[in-house]
Structure formats: structure tokens, C-alpha cells
Amino acid sequence: MEFRRIENLPPYVFSIINGLKIEARRAGADVVDLGFGNPDMPSPDVAVRKLAEAAQNPRNHRYSLSRGLPKLREAIAGYYKNKWDVDLDPELEITNTIGAKEGFSHLMWVLLERGDAAIVPTPSYPIHIYGPLFAGADLRQVPMKFLADPSDRENFSDDFMESLHNAYDVGWPKPRVLVVSFPHNPTGAIVDLDFMQRVVDFCRERDMVVVNDFAYADIGFDGHKPPSILQAEGAKECAVELYSMTKSFQMAGWRSAFLLGNKEVVQALVKLKSYLDYGMFQPVQIAATVTINEAQDFPDQVRDIYESRCDTLIDGLSRIGWDMPKPGGSMFVWGPIPEPYADMDSVEFCSHVVREADVALSPGVGFGPGGEGFIRFGLIENEKRINQAVRNLKAGLPKLG
């Protein structure tokens, strides 16, 4: 039987490491999982209480609104105004999505089709690569150079913009969509508002749509406050942004996210989704509304925990002879395979680490060709477990140091 849309998909490399992890655990090994980016902290108490209360009301068990309850859209509009001083019309410039991944995938269906092209950084979160491909579009990948030193941010901006110009100028068709995401997964790279302005200006001049996946909107390290692309002048002419409650509010399984910005793009997604779904379970929407309104300090607590874990991991790795740059934000640490093991590719190295050190990591090649030679640590275990992982790595990787 032929499955045309998926027949050319490569093997999902993360499943290789996950399979080895499961196999090791079945054999009795205590594997420290720093691979899959699945948040481990509990959701806010107010979210859980409100969900339970709303679920008791049978009226909330019926179909809801695909674009989200009005009060939910008003809540996220208020959050954007309070945090980034961005004014948004809840009726036209905001729609709810069933997680950012769903929203992004269907957004690509709206924006792209066979014969179109999109520009996507490499490495990138996998759906940023495959979303345009699922829509039938061609892909232009630009290098995502990770610079650990914040003083090098201007150089990064210049290099990235030069790559954008090259990707647009070379080849046909001319790209219609640019995908960005800062703080960046997997590299943890960060940018400032000047960079976002340059991206907006680039897209306005070329009649392109820029999509910023703002998954780590509230998780910047060393005092960095990630900018919304919607803060840039003229952004609403060409930009949309995906904001998710998954990381900021530790609500991964709730699948509560939003597309915000250019009203034509937002309403195009609303139209498509009206054919595809009836929205999130209404008690989840009610709980999300109350959480945004009443727990606006919660993301700061989450950020502090991730940064503490990040520092613990980087300090521990340094002690065993594996120097790793500190990211500017996100819930990940990204760096090269250590030199003594550089003869291995990223899948081979991560497989070796599971078998020899009982630690699961993500191979860089899973984030696109620009990720080969690198690995990603997920900050999804507490500091005690992170220190255990460091001890395991020291024992399992004797060439270090």
C-alpha cells in the first residue's frame, strides 16, 4: 500500500534513542532521560482546580469554539499587552490552536502548497522543517550558527541576515514564508528586538510572511527578556507568532496555544480549522483563561528552575572535561560531541551514551542536517538527577578529560 505524503520521511532518529532507553530500563538500568523535551514540573494549582471545577459542569462537555472562547482570547491579549506592550484585537488577530505544533502544521497548509518555497533555519525543531514539506513546498535551509557569547549577538544577526538574502535570491520559486523561533530550539540562541525588526523589514520588502514560534517566550537566561516579533514596527503587516502555554505554564498535555498577529493570516487559519476541529475541550479553555489571568508570575518561577538546572549541568560537565556553552534561553543545552568521540556521528554517540552511561540525549541530526556533530540535553530532570547523569557520563565516557 502506498502512503504518498509520508513515504519519503526519514526514520525518526529520536525513536532510536528512545527504543534503547526503554530496552535498558527493562533490563533494570536507571536511565537518566535528558532526551525528549517533555516538561516535568506540575501545572499551576489554579489551572488544575479550575479544570476540575469546569469539568463538573455538563454544559462544558459539548463542542466548543475552534478559535477559542472570547474570554480566553481576551486573556492572552491582556498578557501580550502586559508583557510586551503589544495591542491585539481578540476577534481578528488571535485564534486558539490545539498546541503550537498543530497550529504550525495547519498554518503551513494555509500559507504554502506545491510549487511554493519556505526558508527554515538548520538545525530546527523538526516540525519547522517538515511542516512546509507536508504542505508540498520546497525548503531553503539557512545555517543557524549558535554563539554562546551574548556579545557576539550582532555578528549572529549579520550572518543570519546574509544567509536570508542568499536563500531568497538563489533559486526559484521565491520563498513565501520564513520560519524563525527565538529562544531557539535546539541551540538556545537568543536575539534582541533589533534583530526582529530586521527580519520584519526583510519580509515586508518581499511580501513574505514570517512565522515566529515563541515556545520559549518566557525562558531567557542571565536577565534576557525574549522579544515578541510583534513588537517590531510594521510587524502586523507580515508577521504571526505562536505562543504556547506548554513551557511557560508547564501545561504540555493540555495542548493550549495561540496564533497571533496579522489578521489575514490568523483568519485564514480560523477558516481552515473550522473544517478540521471543534476546538479544545471547553474546561481546558476555561482553566487556561483563569491561569493566564491569575498566574502571570508562574513563568518566572519556571525560568528560574530551568536556569538553575542549566547551570548545574554545565558546571558538572565542565568538571568532567566536557565544556559546553550556556544557552541564552529555552529548556535545552546544545553543544558539539566532545572531541575524543568526534569520530562518531550524533546517533552513534547518543546510542553509545545510553548503553555505556545510562543517559539519554537527543542526536543533533534529528534537527536537520545542520545539527550533525551536535547533541542536545533536555533540562527535564531535577538537579539531583542531573548530577547523577554527570557521574554516569564520567564513568561511561572515559576519554573525557
N, C-alpha and C positions, 0 to 999 in steps of 0.2 A: 504494500500500500504506500502511496506517495503523500507526503505532507510538505507541500511546496514552501510554506512560509518558514519552516524550521529546519528543512533538510540540510541547509548549509551552515547551521550553527556549529561551532566547535564544541568539544566537550567542556562542560562547566568545571574548570580546574579546581574550584573550591570544594567540589564534591569529592575529589580525590583525597584531599587532606581530611575532610570530614569522615570519609569512609575509614581511613587509617586511624583516626581518633576513636571512632566507635569500636573498631576492632581491638585497639589497645585497651579501652575501658572494659570490654567484655572479658579480656584476659586478666583483668584485675589491676591495670595500671591507673594511677591517679593523674590523668592528663589535665594540665592547666590550659584552658581554652582561651587563647588570645587571638583567635581567628575571626570567626563570624562576628560582625558588629552588632550584636544583639544586646541592647541596654539591660543592665542587671538591677538597677535601682527601682524601688517601688514608685508607682504613680502617686501624685499628691492625694492626701487623705480626702480632700474636698471633692476630688473627681470620683473617687470610689463611693463615697457616701451619696453623692448626687446621682450617680448611675444606679445604685441600688434603690434609691427613692423613686426615681423616674420609671424604673423597670416595673415597679409595683402597680403603676397606673396602666390599665389595659388600653387606654386611648393612645398610648405611646407605642403600641405594638403594631400599628398599621404602617403602610407605606408613608415615607416622609418626602421631603423636597430634595431632589437631586442636587440643587445648588446650595443647599443648606438653609436652616431656619433663619429668618430675618435677624433674630437676636444674636445668633452665632456669627453672622456676617458683621453685625454691628460691633460685636465684641472684638473681633480681630482687627476691624478698622480702628477701634479705640486703642488697641495695643500698638499698632503701627504709628498712630499719632503720638502716643506717649513715648515710645522708644526711639522712633526715627524721624519724628515730625513730618510724616508723610500723610497727606489727606487722601482718603479713598472713599469712593461712593459705594456703599454696601450693595446697592441694587445693580450697578453696572460693572463695577471694577473688581468684584470679589465673587468667587464661587468656591464652594466646598468640594474637596476631592476625597476619595476613599484611600487616603495615603498619598504621599508625594509621588511614589513610583507609578501608581495607577494614573494620577493626574498627568505626569510627564508623558507616559506612554500614549495616552489618548490625545494629548496635546500635539504630539508628533503626527498623529493621524490627521489632525485638523490643519496643520501647517505644511505638511510635506506629502508628496506622492511620487510615484515612479517618474524619473526624469528630473527631479529636484536634487539639491545638494545641501548638506549641513556641515558646519565647522564645529568640531568637537576636540577638546584637548586630549592628549595622551600622556600619561595614564589618566583614566577617568573611572568614576563609578560605572559599572558595566551597563546599566540601563541607558546612560547618556550616549553610549556607543550604539547599543542595539535598538533603542527606541526609534531613531531615524531609519535604521536598516529595516526594521519591521514595517515601517511606513513605505518602504520601497525606494528610499532616497539613497544617493551616493554620499560617501563620507569623506571629508577632508580633515585629517588629524594634524593638530599643531602641538609641538613639544611643550610639555608642562614641566619646566625646569624648577626643581624645588630648591629654594635658597633659604637656609636656616637663619642666616643673619638678617634681622629686620632692616639694617642699614643698606642692604642690597635690594630692597624692595623696588627702588626706582629703576635699577638695572633690569629686574624681572619684568617690570611694566614695559620698558622699551623693547626687550627681547620678545615678549608676548605679542605686542602690537605689530612688530615687524613680521612675526610669523603669521598674524592675522592677514596683513596686507598680502603676503606671498600666497596664502591659501586662497584668497579671494581672486587675485589677479591671474593665477595659473589655472588653466583648465576651463572646461565648460561642462555643465551649466554653472552660472554664477550662484553661489550659495544664497539661500533664502533665510536660513536660520543659523544663529550662533548659540552654542550652549556653554555656559560658564557655571561655576559653583565655588563660592568662597565664603568661609574657610573651606579648603579643598579636601575632598576625599578622593584618593588616599593620601596625598602628600602632606596635608596640613598647612599648605601655603595660604597666606593671607594677603589682602590688598587694602588700599585705602580708597576714599571717595574719589580722589583724582583719577585713579585707575578706572573706576566705574564710569566716570564722566567720559574718559577716552573711549571706552567700549560703546557707550550710548552714542557718542558723536560718530564713531565709525559706522554703526548700524543705521543711524538716521541718514547719513550721506548715501548709503547704498540701498535704502529701502528694505533693510533686513529686520527680522525680529530676533531679539536677544532674550534668551530664557536663562534666568539665574536660579539655580536650585539652591535655596537658602536653608538647607537642612541643619547647618550648624550656626545659625544666626546669632545664638546667644552664647556660643562657646569660643571665646577668644582668650588667649593666654597672655600673661605679662601685661595686663591692663588694656590689651587691644579690644576695641569695640567694633565688631564687623559692621560695615556699612550695608544698607539696603541699596540695591541698584536703583530703586525708585526715588532715592534722594537726589539722583543726578538730574541736572536741568534737562528738560525735554524727554525724560525717560518714558513718560506715558505715551509718547508718540510711537515707541518701538519696543518697549520692554515689558516683560511679565516676570513674575517671581513666584516661586513655590515656597511656601512656609509650612513647616510640619511641626506638630506637637510631639513627634516621636522622641527626639533627643532633648529638646529644651524642657519638656514637661514629663519625660520618661514614660510616654504613652504609646510605645511601639505597637502593641497588639490592638490598640483602639482604632488605628488607621484614620486619623483625623488630620487633614491638611487642607491647604487653600492655594488657589491660583489668584494672584492679584496683579493689577496694573492695567495695561492697555485694554480699553473696554471692548474693542472689536475682537481682539483675541480671546478675552475672557468669555464674551458672549458666544463666540464660535464654539468654544469648548462646552458651554452650557447647552447649546443646541445638540451637539453630538451626544453628550451624556444623557440628555432627555430620552434618547433612544436606547441607551445602554443600561441604565440603572435607576433606582428609586432613592438613591442617597443612602447615607449611613443610618443605622438603627437609631431611631429618634432619641432614646435615652442617652446614647453616646453623644449626640449633638448637644443635648441639654447639659450633660456633665462637662463637655468641652467648653461650653459657653460660660458656665459658672467658674471653671478653672481659670480661663483666660482673665476673667474679671476679678477674681478673688485671690489668685495665687501668682501674681506677677513677679514676686520675688523668688519664686521657686527656681527659675532658670539660673539665677546667680548661685544658688546652692549647688546645682548640678555642675556648673562650670568649675567651681572651686574643687569639687570632688575629682573631676576629670584632670584638672591641672595638678592636683596633689599626686594622683596615680601616675601621671605623665612624668613628673619629677622623680618619683620613686623608681620607675622603670629605667629612665635614662641614667640616673645615678648608679643603679645596680649594674646595668650593662657596662658602664664605664669601669666599674671596679673589676670586672672580669675580662677587660681588654677589648670590649666592643663599643666603640664610640658611635653614638647615634645623635643626630641633630634634633633639637627640640622643635616641634611644630609650632606654628603661630596660633593654631586653634584646632578644633574638631575633637574627636574621641579616638584618634589614632596616632601612632608614631610610625614614620616611614623612613626607611634608610636602605643603603646598599647591603647586599650579602657581605659578611666580613671577608677580608682579603684572603685569609688562609683557606676559605671554602669557595672562592670566586670561580673555581673551575666547574662548579655545579650551576645548573640553571635554577630558577626560583622554585619550580615544582619539585625538582630533585632535592634541593636544600630543605624545603619545608617538610618533605616526606622523611628526610633523614632526621630532622629535629623531632618529629613526632615519635619515630622509632627509638632514637637514642637519648632523647632528653624529656620525653613525655610533655612536650609543649606544642600546642597547635598554633600555627601562624598562617597568614594569608600570602600566597605566592604573588609576586608583583605582576607576572604576566597575565593574571586574571583581570587586570585593569587595563588591558590593551598592550600593544607591542612596546609602548614607551615605558612599561613597568618591568620589563625583563631585567634581571640583575638586582632587583629590589625585593624587599619583603615588608609586610605591614603588620604591626602589633595593634590589636584592639584593646582599649583600656576598659575592659568589661569584667574585670575581676578586682577584688579589693586589694589593698596594699600588702596584706599578709600573703595572699596567693601570688601576687606579682613577685614578691621576694622569693617565694618558693620556685617560681618559674626561672628566676635568675640563677638560683642554686642548681636547678636541673640543667640549665644551659651550660653552666660552668663544667658540670660533670659530663654532659653529653657532647660538648664541643671542645675537646682537649687542645685543639690547635689555637684556640683563642689565647691572647696574651703572650 
